[in-house]
């Protein structure tokens, strides 16, 4: 932050004056004059603070000024404070506080003349903390500066700041440099679009009489308490009245998929069902952007002979599956950033080795063999970025490692088993979401694992407000790259389908 602030001062304000050998005091005076009067190209914002009770101004008492005096925020009816800031942009993550003005309306000034016209009765505007004062707070009283900055951030969530820029800005021209949010915003945006489970939203809404309803209030929202996502391989269900509490919620899931293996739904010949839990580790008040969020699923996985479905269903184009996946427990957990770490994702599925009754096997009846996989796991770090400030095109990249085992069971004069595959492999996955003006239009991702590319895609076909969405989905798994097809693998596979979402 220090380097950012210095860069702002040096590049925007000080550079034209270096050659003139100005004193520091004169430079500060020129900078403040430019901030107050030059609105032809300085992209500054004004955030208004109107204290209503003593608790509002209590944290802002005894603020030291550069000249040695102190300033106390006043609690007077009608008096407002204007925070002048340089807004957050692609070059830095926080707004930069520049100066603070106090606006006193005529009714609070006192001493008005009896014959003074209404037009002459103007509010009194005075700078109570100038640019030099703010700089001194930043470098020498950081806690006080942070209090003021946190107040600015709080106010910016409640209302749109006023722009002081007087020139026309073409909003159709976007910066090409990608941006990433410093908090959970990108993670939440991704989950809103792609997750098959509920994620709460903090919505801003104007209520009756134009009064602002704070995020998280009872009236901010209005969606159905039910949320359902259904496609040909996965069903999830959430009911707000019985499955959501203050800092956590649960929902149910049943699926016929595998999180790691290069298999289509039904090809793994298992069914998983269980609970998904969403936990927020908050402070005194929930803040979705700042909270530590854990999204975890615990599922039981059961063997189910879907080999014929994987070949006969009209929306799956594939050969008969060749790998038997064992029963067990599945743990799938995502977490937001902690201690400066990236976003994390961990998947683990395992169970006891049971080689009885393979659904798919090879060889002769008196001398057959089959392939089983009992354990699969991967761990990744996720990185998000957006192509512009509008966040129309959103991207995510997962990088990590994965591992699964394949055992060969030979049924000849009893049972003999051997491990034929159990290796670490890099795990790479790229997501692209296109959400123009908040409209969830389409998304695609490509994964490279175990030398196989897997493509997933969905396109929004129908949206009936407020609760119904229908998407077209497709999955394609390629042949292995740079190696031959193993005996337990399919050459390539394709699946198409529909995804119906209610209440999201």
One Martini backbone bead per residue (centre of mass of N, CA, C, O) as a GRO file, in nm:
protein
  504
    1UNK     BB    1   0.057   0.063  -0.020
    2UNK     BB    2   0.294   0.257   0.000
    3UNK     BB    3   0.385   0.237  -0.299
    4UNK     BB    4   0.122   0.329  -0.416
    5UNK     BB    5   0.098   0.608  -0.287
    6UNK     BB    6   0.362   0.715  -0.395
    7UNK     BB    7   0.294   0.682  -0.696
    8UNK     BB    8   0.055   0.868  -0.702
    9UNK     BB    9   0.199   1.122  -0.613
   10UNK     BB   10   0.431   1.128  -0.820
   11UNK     BB   11   0.275   1.090  -1.093
   12UNK     BB   12   0.018   1.282  -1.068
   13UNK     BB   13   0.149   1.542  -0.900
   14UNK     BB   14   0.480   1.587  -0.889
   15UNK     BB   15   0.620   1.583  -1.170
   16UNK     BB   16   0.568   1.891  -1.270
   17UNK     BB   17   0.765   2.003  -1.004
   18UNK     BB   18   1.063   1.912  -0.996
   19UNK     BB   19   1.203   2.149  -1.165
   20UNK     BB   20   1.122   2.382  -0.937
   21UNK     BB   21   1.204   2.327  -0.635
   22UNK     BB   22   0.995   2.257  -0.430
   23UNK     BB   23   0.851   2.248  -0.148
   24UNK     BB   24   0.668   2.045   0.041
   25UNK     BB   25   0.443   2.246   0.121
   26UNK     BB   26   0.381   2.343  -0.170
   27UNK     BB   27   0.310   2.071  -0.286
   28UNK     BB   28   0.071   2.011  -0.104
   29UNK     BB   29  -0.090   2.263  -0.188
   30UNK     BB   30  -0.114   2.189  -0.490
   31UNK     BB   31  -0.248   1.919  -0.457
   32UNK     BB   32  -0.501   2.017  -0.306
   33UNK     BB   33  -0.596   2.211  -0.527
   34UNK     BB   34  -0.634   1.993  -0.743
   35UNK     BB   35  -0.839   1.819  -0.596
   36UNK     BB   36  -1.062   2.050  -0.554
   37UNK     BB   37  -1.062   2.173  -0.879
   38UNK     BB   38  -0.951   1.931  -1.065
   39UNK     BB   39  -1.211   1.766  -1.277
   40UNK     BB   40  -1.104   1.685  -1.580
   41UNK     BB   41  -0.910   1.400  -1.491
   42UNK     BB   42  -0.974   1.328  -1.205
   43UNK     BB   43  -1.062   1.011  -1.064
   44UNK     BB   44  -1.292   1.091  -0.833
   45UNK     BB   45  -1.451   1.032  -0.513
   46UNK     BB   46  -1.765   1.063  -0.323
   47UNK     BB   47  -1.818   1.006   0.029
   48UNK     BB   48  -2.094   0.990   0.248
   49UNK     BB   49  -2.121   1.104   0.598
   50UNK     BB   50  -2.409   1.059   0.828
   51UNK     BB   51  -2.439   1.110   1.141
   52UNK     BB   52  -2.687   0.989   1.403
   53UNK     BB   53  -2.491   0.893   1.636
   54UNK     BB   54  -2.251   0.862   1.872
   55UNK     BB   55  -2.127   0.592   1.758
   56UNK     BB   56  -2.037   0.710   1.476
   57UNK     BB   57  -1.807   0.924   1.613
   58UNK     BB   58  -1.629   0.784   1.830
   59UNK     BB   59  -1.380   0.675   1.642
   60UNK     BB   60  -1.346   1.013   1.553
   61UNK     BB   61  -1.150   1.103   1.790
   62UNK     BB   62  -0.858   1.266   1.810
   63UNK     BB   63  -0.737   1.363   1.537
   64UNK     BB   64  -0.439   1.407   1.407
   65UNK     BB   65  -0.251   1.679   1.298
   66UNK     BB   66   0.015   1.830   1.149
   67UNK     BB   67  -0.004   2.101   1.347
   68UNK     BB   68  -0.096   1.943   1.642
   69UNK     BB   69  -0.378   1.907   1.626
   70UNK     BB   70  -0.724   1.821   1.668
   71UNK     BB   71  -1.002   1.610   1.552
   72UNK     BB   72  -1.367   1.617   1.573
   73UNK     BB   73  -1.639   1.461   1.515
   74UNK     BB   74  -1.962   1.562   1.451
   75UNK     BB   75  -2.302   1.581   1.612
   76UNK     BB   76  -2.510   1.719   1.367
   77UNK     BB   77  -2.779   1.816   1.227
   78UNK     BB   78  -2.697   1.777   0.876
   79UNK     BB   79  -2.414   1.690   0.906
   80UNK     BB   80  -2.144   1.624   0.676
   81UNK     BB   81  -1.912   1.390   0.525
   82UNK     BB   82  -1.642   1.408   0.283
   83UNK     BB   83  -1.487   1.156   0.101
   84UNK     BB   84  -1.188   1.172  -0.077
   85UNK     BB   85  -1.116   0.946  -0.350
   86UNK     BB   86  -0.923   0.691  -0.485
   87UNK     BB   87  -1.006   0.438  -0.663
   88UNK     BB   88  -1.027   0.132  -0.729
   89UNK     BB   89  -0.806  -0.067  -0.938
   90UNK     BB   90  -0.576  -0.242  -1.139
   91UNK     BB   91  -0.325  -0.130  -0.946
   92UNK     BB   92  -0.517  -0.148  -0.685
   93UNK     BB   93  -0.718  -0.269  -0.398
   94UNK     BB   94  -0.756   0.021  -0.268
   95UNK     BB   95  -0.858   0.288  -0.156
   96UNK     BB   96  -0.766   0.644  -0.152
   97UNK     BB   97  -0.718   0.877   0.082
   98UNK     BB   98  -0.715   1.245   0.066
   99UNK     BB   99  -0.983   1.389   0.193
  100UNK     BB  100  -1.186   1.598   0.430
  101UNK     BB  101  -1.521   1.710   0.450
  102UNK     BB  102  -1.741   1.970   0.574
  103UNK     BB  103  -2.107   1.986   0.583
  104UNK     BB  104  -2.306   2.278   0.646
  105UNK     BB  105  -2.605   2.373   0.686
  106UNK     BB  106  -2.786   2.657   0.731
  107UNK     BB  107  -2.950   2.551   0.985
  108UNK     BB  108  -2.654   2.494   1.144
  109UNK     BB  109  -2.507   2.784   1.152
  110UNK     BB  110  -2.633   3.034   1.208
  111UNK     BB  111  -2.686   3.376   1.175
  112UNK     BB  112  -2.921   3.448   0.999
  113UNK     BB  113  -3.068   3.654   0.803
  114UNK     BB  114  -3.388   3.764   0.762
  115UNK     BB  115  -3.342   3.868   0.438
  116UNK     BB  116  -3.236   3.613   0.334
  117UNK     BB  117  -3.210   3.428   0.073
  118UNK     BB  118  -3.232   3.114  -0.046
  119UNK     BB  119  -2.995   3.132  -0.253
  120UNK     BB  120  -2.782   3.231  -0.025
  121UNK     BB  121  -2.833   2.958   0.129
  122UNK     BB  122  -2.543   2.797   0.188
  123UNK     BB  123  -2.340   2.562   0.238
  124UNK     BB  124  -2.075   2.470   0.442
  125UNK     BB  125  -1.736   2.424   0.324
  126UNK     BB  126  -1.477   2.222   0.481
  127UNK     BB  127  -1.148   2.137   0.549
  128UNK     BB  128  -1.044   1.910   0.805
  129UNK     BB  129  -0.868   1.703   0.617
  130UNK     BB  130  -0.596   1.714   0.452
  131UNK     BB  131  -0.355   1.581   0.263
  132UNK     BB  132  -0.134   1.606   0.480
  133UNK     BB  133  -0.291   1.472   0.708
  134UNK     BB  134  -0.333   1.197   0.568
  135UNK     BB  135  -0.036   1.131   0.529
  136UNK     BB  136   0.032   1.131   0.830
  137UNK     BB  137  -0.157   0.903   0.906
  138UNK     BB  138  -0.036   0.681   0.729
  139UNK     BB  139   0.271   0.698   0.845
  140UNK     BB  140   0.197   0.759   1.181
  141UNK     BB  141  -0.140   0.663   1.190
  142UNK     BB  142  -0.262   0.384   1.077
  143UNK     BB  143  -0.514   0.314   1.248
  144UNK     BB  144  -0.672   0.568   1.177
  145UNK     BB  145  -0.670   0.538   0.874
  146UNK     BB  146  -0.816   0.260   0.873
  147UNK     BB  147  -1.079   0.359   0.995
  148UNK     BB  148  -1.151   0.549   0.762
  149UNK     BB  149  -1.133   0.339   0.532
  150UNK     BB  150  -1.347   0.141   0.645
  151UNK     BB  151  -1.576   0.345   0.628
  152UNK     BB  152  -1.568   0.378   0.325
  153UNK     BB  153  -1.629   0.082   0.252
  154UNK     BB  154  -1.901   0.069   0.395
  155UNK     BB  155  -2.038   0.299   0.230
  156UNK     BB  156  -1.993   0.168  -0.058
  157UNK     BB  157  -2.200  -0.071   0.001
  158UNK     BB  158  -2.462   0.126   0.038
  159UNK     BB  159  -2.346   0.328  -0.189
  160UNK     BB  160  -2.294   0.522  -0.456
  161UNK     BB  161  -2.051   0.695  -0.554
  162UNK     BB  162  -1.942   1.011  -0.637
  163UNK     BB  163  -1.843   1.164  -0.921
  164UNK     BB  164  -1.589   1.425  -1.010
  165UNK     BB  165  -1.600   1.376  -1.306
  166UNK     BB  166  -1.648   1.597  -1.604
  167UNK     BB  167  -1.594   1.383  -1.806
  168UNK     BB  168  -1.633   1.167  -2.055
  169UNK     BB  169  -1.698   0.813  -2.026
  170UNK     BB  170  -1.625   0.527  -2.203
  171UNK     BB  171  -1.766   0.219  -2.113
  172UNK     BB  172  -1.677   0.046  -2.378
  173UNK     BB  173  -1.393   0.095  -2.267
  174UNK     BB  174  -1.148  -0.136  -2.181
  175UNK     BB  175  -0.932  -0.279  -1.997
  176UNK     BB  176  -0.683  -0.531  -2.061
  177UNK     BB  177  -0.616  -0.575  -1.781
  178UNK     BB  178  -0.620  -0.789  -1.543
  179UNK     BB  179  -0.831  -0.886  -1.261
  180UNK     BB  180  -0.827  -0.923  -0.896
  181UNK     BB  181  -0.961  -0.999  -0.612
  182UNK     BB  182  -0.876  -0.960  -0.260
  183UNK     BB  183  -1.115  -1.152  -0.213
  184UNK     BB  184  -1.424  -1.346  -0.258
  185UNK     BB  185  -1.558  -1.252  -0.525
  186UNK     BB  186  -1.463  -1.458  -0.743
  187UNK     BB  187  -1.556  -1.709  -0.598
  188UNK     BB  188  -1.857  -1.634  -0.581
  189UNK     BB  189  -1.910  -1.589  -0.882
  190UNK     BB  190  -1.845  -1.878  -0.962
  191UNK     BB  191  -2.059  -2.023  -0.782
  192UNK     BB  192  -2.316  -1.890  -0.887
  193UNK     BB  193  -2.276  -2.019  -1.180
  194UNK     BB  194  -2.169  -2.341  -1.110
  195UNK     BB  195  -2.307  -2.429  -0.873
  196UNK     BB  196  -2.534  -2.689  -0.739
  197UNK     BB  197  -2.537  -2.501  -0.496
  198UNK     BB  198  -2.593  -2.297  -0.243
  199UNK     BB  199  -2.539  -1.934  -0.240
  200UNK     BB  200  -2.523  -1.661  -0.079
  201UNK     BB  201  -2.658  -1.324  -0.098
  202UNK     BB  202  -2.566  -0.976  -0.113
  203UNK     BB  203  -2.819  -0.750  -0.147
  204UNK     BB  204  -2.918  -0.460  -0.312
  205UNK     BB  205  -3.199  -0.254  -0.198
  206UNK     BB  206  -3.492  -0.071  -0.267
  207UNK     BB  207  -3.733   0.047  -0.083
  208UNK     BB  208  -3.969   0.193   0.059
  209UNK     BB  209  -3.908   0.534   0.015
  210UNK     BB  210  -3.588   0.481  -0.063
  211UNK     BB  211  -3.478   0.285   0.130
  212UNK     BB  212  -3.213   0.117   0.251
  213UNK     BB  213  -3.122  -0.225   0.225
  214UNK     BB  214  -2.935  -0.422   0.381
  215UNK     BB  215  -2.730  -0.662   0.362
  216UNK     BB  216  -2.905  -0.952   0.489
  217UNK     BB  217  -3.176  -0.883   0.494
  218UNK     BB  218  -3.495  -1.002   0.469
  219UNK     BB  219  -3.568  -0.824   0.197
  220UNK     BB  220  -3.303  -0.929   0.065
  221UNK     BB  221  -3.431  -1.090  -0.234
  222UNK     BB  222  -3.702  -1.330  -0.303
  223UNK     BB  223  -3.647  -1.610  -0.332
  224UNK     BB  224  -3.679  -1.922  -0.325
  225UNK     BB  225  -3.635  -2.165  -0.075
  226UNK     BB  226  -3.587  -2.333  -0.318
  227UNK     BB  227  -3.319  -2.556  -0.443
  228UNK     BB  228  -3.259  -2.689  -0.778
  229UNK     BB  229  -3.044  -2.941  -0.934
  230UNK     BB  230  -3.078  -3.091  -1.269
  231UNK     BB  231  -2.946  -3.380  -1.422
  232UNK     BB  232  -2.847  -3.685  -1.563
  233UNK     BB  233  -2.630  -3.715  -1.284
  234UNK     BB  234  -2.756  -3.474  -1.091
  235UNK     BB  235  -2.885  -3.404  -0.750
  236UNK     BB  236  -3.012  -3.111  -0.581
  237UNK     BB  237  -3.106  -2.988  -0.238
  238UNK     BB  238  -3.285  -2.692  -0.101
  239UNK     BB  239  -3.412  -2.563   0.229
  240UNK     BB  240  -3.418  -2.285   0.411
  241UNK     BB  241  -3.599  -2.341   0.673
  242UNK     BB  242  -3.411  -2.630   0.739
  243UNK     BB  243  -3.093  -2.563   0.593
  244UNK     BB  244  -3.053  -2.277   0.751
  245UNK     BB  245  -2.821  -2.064   0.916
  246UNK     BB  246  -2.615  -1.829   1.016
  247UNK     BB  247  -2.313  -2.005   0.945
  248UNK     BB  248  -2.486  -2.239   0.802
  249UNK     BB  249  -2.537  -2.512   0.562
  250UNK     BB  250  -2.746  -2.751   0.386
  251UNK     BB  251  -2.733  -3.022   0.143
  252UNK     BB  252  -2.826  -3.238  -0.115
  253UNK     BB  253  -2.680  -3.540  -0.285
  254UNK     BB  254  -2.688  -3.701  -0.616
  255UNK     BB  255  -2.458  -3.924  -0.797
  256UNK     BB  256  -2.270  -4.057  -1.115
  257UNK     BB  257  -1.975  -3.965  -1.038
  258UNK     BB  258  -1.625  -3.854  -1.085
  259UNK     BB  259  -1.370  -3.630  -0.978
  260UNK     BB  260  -1.110  -3.772  -1.152
  261UNK     BB  261  -1.179  -3.961  -1.351
  262UNK     BB  262  -1.189  -4.044  -1.705
  263UNK     BB  263  -1.526  -4.021  -1.674
  264UNK     BB  264  -1.838  -4.068  -1.719
  265UNK     BB  265  -2.132  -4.089  -1.638
  266UNK     BB  266  -2.179  -4.436  -1.535
  267UNK     BB  267  -1.883  -4.551  -1.585
  268UNK     BB  268  -1.817  -4.601  -1.266
  269UNK     BB  269  -2.048  -4.767  -1.125
  270UNK     BB  270  -2.183  -4.542  -0.928
  271UNK     BB  271  -2.329  -4.412  -0.618
  272UNK     BB  272  -2.378  -4.086  -0.471
  273UNK     BB  273  -2.455  -3.986  -0.125
  274UNK     BB  274  -2.539  -3.671   0.063
  275UNK     BB  275  -2.365  -3.396   0.219
  276UNK     BB  276  -2.370  -3.041   0.213
  277UNK     BB  277  -2.145  -2.790   0.357
  278UNK     BB  278  -2.177  -2.442   0.463
  279UNK     BB  279  -1.912  -2.238   0.600
  280UNK     BB  280  -1.885  -1.949   0.825
  281UNK     BB  281  -1.607  -1.758   0.937
  282UNK     BB  282  -1.687  -1.507   1.148
  283UNK     BB  283  -1.740  -1.237   1.302
  284UNK     BB  284  -1.966  -1.025   1.423
  285UNK     BB  285  -2.014  -1.013   1.104
  286UNK     BB  286  -2.116  -1.096   0.811
  287UNK     BB  287  -1.866  -1.138   0.531
  288UNK     BB  288  -1.833  -1.274   0.233
  289UNK     BB  289  -1.556  -1.140   0.140
  290UNK     BB  290  -1.396  -1.214   0.431
  291UNK     BB  291  -1.465  -1.482   0.490
  292UNK     BB  292  -1.425  -1.807   0.591
  293UNK     BB  293  -1.479  -2.067   0.352
  294UNK     BB  294  -1.660  -2.384   0.365
  295UNK     BB  295  -1.690  -2.646   0.112
  296UNK     BB  296  -1.854  -2.953   0.197
  297UNK     BB  297  -1.845  -3.307   0.115
  298UNK     BB  298  -2.034  -3.606   0.223
  299UNK     BB  299  -2.011  -3.930   0.076
  300UNK     BB  300  -2.162  -4.216  -0.035
  301UNK     BB  301  -2.029  -4.503  -0.205
  302UNK     BB  302  -2.195  -4.712  -0.454
  303UNK     BB  303  -2.245  -4.984  -0.614
  304UNK     BB  304  -2.354  -4.978  -0.971
  305UNK     BB  305  -2.502  -5.124  -1.254
  306UNK     BB  306  -2.426  -4.898  -1.541
  307UNK     BB  307  -2.312  -5.020  -1.809
  308UNK     BB  308  -2.563  -5.012  -1.997
  309UNK     BB  309  -2.618  -4.705  -1.976
  310UNK     BB  310  -2.338  -4.608  -2.098
  311UNK     BB  311  -2.440  -4.736  -2.394
  312UNK     BB  312  -2.780  -4.681  -2.422
  313UNK     BB  313  -2.792  -4.400  -2.386
  314UNK     BB  314  -2.871  -4.130  -2.603
  315UNK     BB  315  -2.649  -3.914  -2.453
  316UNK     BB  316  -2.431  -4.148  -2.490
  317UNK     BB  317  -2.089  -4.180  -2.637
  318UNK     BB  318  -1.979  -4.513  -2.585
  319UNK     BB  319  -1.819  -4.749  -2.456
  320UNK     BB  320  -1.772  -4.986  -2.254
  321UNK     BB  321  -1.685  -5.014  -1.953
  322UNK     BB  322  -1.359  -5.115  -1.765
  323UNK     BB  323  -1.393  -4.984  -1.471
  324UNK     BB  324  -1.395  -5.062  -1.136
  325UNK     BB  325  -1.559  -4.897  -0.872
  326UNK     BB  326  -1.549  -4.854  -0.546
  327UNK     BB  327  -1.650  -4.837  -0.249
  328UNK     BB  328  -1.727  -4.552  -0.014
  329UNK     BB  329  -1.576  -4.236   0.061
  330UNK     BB  330  -1.653  -3.883   0.012
  331UNK     BB  331  -1.431  -3.592  -0.001
  332UNK     BB  332  -1.530  -3.244  -0.071
  333UNK     BB  333  -1.315  -2.950  -0.055
  334UNK     BB  334  -1.350  -2.598  -0.004
  335UNK     BB  335  -1.141  -2.290   0.018
  336UNK     BB  336  -1.052  -2.006   0.119
  337UNK     BB  337  -0.845  -1.778   0.214
  338UNK     BB  338  -0.546  -1.847   0.418
  339UNK     BB  339  -0.270  -1.688   0.508
  340UNK     BB  340  -0.233  -1.612   0.185
  341UNK     BB  341  -0.356  -1.829   0.038
  342UNK     BB  342  -0.499  -1.993  -0.182
  343UNK     BB  343  -0.736  -2.150  -0.325
  344UNK     BB  344  -0.889  -2.458  -0.219
  345UNK     BB  345  -0.880  -2.817  -0.326
  346UNK     BB  346  -1.029  -3.129  -0.200
  347UNK     BB  347  -1.004  -3.483  -0.295
  348UNK     BB  348  -1.159  -3.788  -0.150
  349UNK     BB  349  -1.157  -4.148  -0.234
  350UNK     BB  350  -1.252  -4.442  -0.036
  351UNK     BB  351  -1.198  -4.805   0.020
  352UNK     BB  352  -1.245  -5.120   0.034
  353UNK     BB  353  -1.123  -5.415  -0.099
  354UNK     BB  354  -1.356  -5.545  -0.345
  355UNK     BB  355  -1.359  -5.831  -0.584
  356UNK     BB  356  -1.646  -5.885  -0.602
  357UNK     BB  357  -1.841  -5.874  -0.860
  358UNK     BB  358  -1.773  -5.774  -1.144
  359UNK     BB  359  -1.915  -5.585  -1.404
  360UNK     BB  360  -1.626  -5.589  -1.548
  361UNK     BB  361  -1.469  -5.830  -1.771
  362UNK     BB  362  -1.211  -6.053  -1.874
  363UNK     BB  363  -1.210  -6.326  -2.065
  364UNK     BB  364  -1.269  -6.626  -1.942
  365UNK     BB  365  -1.472  -6.789  -1.724
  366UNK     BB  366  -1.211  -6.968  -1.603
  367UNK     BB  367  -1.017  -6.693  -1.692
  368UNK     BB  368  -1.043  -6.403  -1.540
  369UNK     BB  369  -1.048  -6.033  -1.545
  370UNK     BB  370  -1.006  -5.721  -1.349
  371UNK     BB  371  -1.064  -5.370  -1.285
  372UNK     BB  372  -0.966  -5.157  -1.004
  373UNK     BB  373  -1.085  -4.862  -0.814
  374UNK     BB  374  -1.057  -4.719  -0.474
  375UNK     BB  375  -0.854  -4.462  -0.508
  376UNK     BB  376  -0.904  -4.099  -0.499
  377UNK     BB  377  -0.701  -3.793  -0.549
  378UNK     BB  378  -0.690  -3.427  -0.494
  379UNK     BB  379  -0.488  -3.113  -0.516
  380UNK     BB  380  -0.562  -2.757  -0.528
  381UNK     BB  381  -0.508  -2.441  -0.680
  382UNK     BB  382  -0.673  -2.122  -0.710
  383UNK     BB  383  -0.712  -1.882  -0.988
  384UNK     BB  384  -0.825  -1.548  -1.042
  385UNK     BB  385  -0.966  -1.367  -1.333
  386UNK     BB  386  -1.017  -1.062  -1.526
  387UNK     BB  387  -1.045  -0.871  -1.822
  388UNK     BB  388  -1.230  -0.667  -1.653
  389UNK     BB  389  -1.421  -0.457  -1.449
  390UNK     BB  390  -1.700  -0.601  -1.533
  391UNK     BB  391  -1.675  -0.916  -1.538
  392UNK     BB  392  -1.753  -1.084  -1.805
  393UNK     BB  393  -1.468  -1.235  -1.816
  394UNK     BB  394  -1.403  -1.538  -1.647
  395UNK     BB  395  -1.127  -1.684  -1.463
  396UNK     BB  396  -0.976  -2.017  -1.398
  397UNK     BB  397  -0.697  -2.178  -1.222
  398UNK     BB  398  -0.585  -2.513  -1.181
  399UNK     BB  399  -0.331  -2.643  -0.950
  400UNK     BB  400  -0.187  -2.984  -0.924
  401UNK     BB  401  -0.254  -3.308  -0.780
  402UNK     BB  402  -0.287  -3.665  -0.859
  403UNK     BB  403  -0.444  -3.991  -0.755
  404UNK     BB  404  -0.463  -4.341  -0.860
  405UNK     BB  405  -0.581  -4.671  -0.853
  406UNK     BB  406  -0.492  -4.995  -1.012
  407UNK     BB  407  -0.637  -5.318  -1.000
  408UNK     BB  408  -0.570  -5.662  -1.057
  409UNK     BB  409  -0.804  -5.930  -1.107
  410UNK     BB  410  -0.756  -6.284  -1.081
  411UNK     BB  411  -0.973  -6.562  -1.195
  412UNK     BB  412  -0.767  -6.834  -1.092
  413UNK     BB  413  -0.771  -7.044  -0.865
  414UNK     BB  414  -0.898  -6.794  -0.754
  415UNK     BB  415  -0.731  -6.502  -0.609
  416UNK     BB  416  -0.548  -6.239  -0.781
  417UNK     BB  417  -0.343  -5.951  -0.703
  418UNK     BB  418  -0.248  -5.629  -0.861
  419UNK     BB  419  -0.055  -5.348  -0.915
  420UNK     BB  420  -0.073  -5.129  -1.217
  421UNK     BB  421  -0.158  -4.842  -1.076
  422UNK     BB  422   0.031  -4.560  -0.890
  423UNK     BB  423   0.030  -4.222  -0.966
  424UNK     BB  424   0.153  -3.918  -1.006
  425UNK     BB  425  -0.026  -3.622  -1.133
  426UNK     BB  426  -0.088  -3.360  -1.301
  427UNK     BB  427  -0.323  -3.079  -1.243
  428UNK     BB  428  -0.523  -2.919  -1.500
  429UNK     BB  429  -0.746  -2.620  -1.501
  430UNK     BB  430  -0.974  -2.436  -1.719
  431UNK     BB  431  -1.184  -2.150  -1.680
  432UNK     BB  432  -1.483  -2.011  -1.852
  433UNK     BB  433  -1.681  -1.712  -1.807
  434UNK     BB  434  -1.985  -1.571  -1.950
  435UNK     BB  435  -2.110  -1.244  -1.805
  436UNK     BB  436  -2.305  -1.029  -1.940
  437UNK     BB  437  -2.445  -0.814  -1.733
  438UNK     BB  438  -2.510  -1.083  -1.543
  439UNK     BB  439  -2.541  -1.293  -1.773
  440UNK     BB  440  -2.558  -1.643  -1.785
  441UNK     BB  441  -2.446  -1.783  -2.072
  442UNK     BB  442  -2.145  -1.925  -2.046
  443UNK     BB  443  -1.933  -2.229  -2.009
  444UNK     BB  444  -1.586  -2.347  -1.975
  445UNK     BB  445  -1.369  -2.646  -1.966
  446UNK     BB  446  -1.026  -2.769  -1.918
  447UNK     BB  447  -0.861  -3.091  -1.868
  448UNK     BB  448  -0.541  -3.212  -1.743
  449UNK     BB  449  -0.516  -3.573  -1.698
  450UNK     BB  450  -0.338  -3.836  -1.765
  451UNK     BB  451  -0.319  -3.741  -2.078
  452UNK     BB  452  -0.617  -3.614  -2.059
  453UNK     BB  453  -0.887  -3.458  -2.214
  454UNK     BB  454  -1.146  -3.247  -2.060
  455UNK     BB  455  -1.467  -3.132  -2.165
  456UNK     BB  456  -1.675  -2.854  -2.061
  457UNK     BB  457  -2.025  -2.744  -2.124
  458UNK     BB  458  -2.242  -2.445  -2.116
  459UNK     BB  459  -2.581  -2.326  -2.217
  460UNK     BB  460  -2.812  -2.090  -2.214
  461UNK     BB  461  -3.159  -2.130  -2.309
  462UNK     BB  462  -3.339  -2.062  -2.038
  463UNK     BB  463  -3.523  -1.778  -1.876
  464UNK     BB  464  -3.750  -1.771  -1.594
  465UNK     BB  465  -3.879  -1.553  -1.411
  466UNK     BB  466  -3.715  -1.604  -1.108
  467UNK     BB  467  -3.632  -1.953  -1.117
  468UNK     BB  468  -3.578  -2.043  -1.424
  469UNK     BB  469  -3.327  -2.275  -1.564
  470UNK     BB  470  -3.180  -2.368  -1.887
  471UNK     BB  471  -2.924  -2.603  -1.987
  472UNK     BB  472  -2.670  -2.684  -2.198
  473UNK     BB  473  -2.473  -2.989  -2.210
  474UNK     BB  474  -2.115  -3.094  -2.229
  475UNK     BB  475  -1.896  -3.388  -2.284
  476UNK     BB  476  -1.536  -3.445  -2.350
  477UNK     BB  477  -1.321  -3.730  -2.412
  478UNK     BB  478  -1.015  -3.806  -2.492
  479UNK     BB  479  -0.753  -3.929  -2.602
  480UNK     BB  480  -0.457  -4.002  -2.533
  481UNK     BB  481  -0.155  -3.835  -2.482
  482UNK     BB  482   0.151  -3.975  -2.567
  483UNK     BB  483  -0.022  -4.249  -2.552
  484UNK     BB  484  -0.169  -4.533  -2.482
  485UNK     BB  485  -0.431  -4.729  -2.438
  486UNK     BB  486  -0.562  -4.867  -2.181
  487UNK     BB  487  -0.749  -5.138  -2.089
  488UNK     BB  488  -0.935  -4.949  -1.878
  489UNK     BB  489  -0.990  -4.767  -2.128
  490UNK     BB  490  -1.128  -4.535  -2.328
  491UNK     BB  491  -1.090  -4.373  -2.609
  492UNK     BB  492  -1.378  -4.214  -2.616
  493UNK     BB  493  -1.617  -3.950  -2.501
  494UNK     BB  494  -1.978  -3.859  -2.495
  495UNK     BB  495  -2.195  -3.590  -2.358
  496UNK     BB  496  -2.537  -3.491  -2.335
  497UNK     BB  497  -2.758  -3.219  -2.201
  498UNK     BB  498  -2.948  -3.107  -1.913
  499UNK     BB  499  -3.001  -2.813  -1.697
  500UNK     BB  500  -3.193  -2.765  -1.402
  501UNK     BB  501  -3.278  -2.448  -1.237
  502UNK     BB  502  -3.402  -2.368  -0.905
  503UNK     BB  503  -3.363  -2.057  -0.728
  504UNK     BB  504  -3.081  -1.911  -0.841
   0.00000   0.00000   0.00000
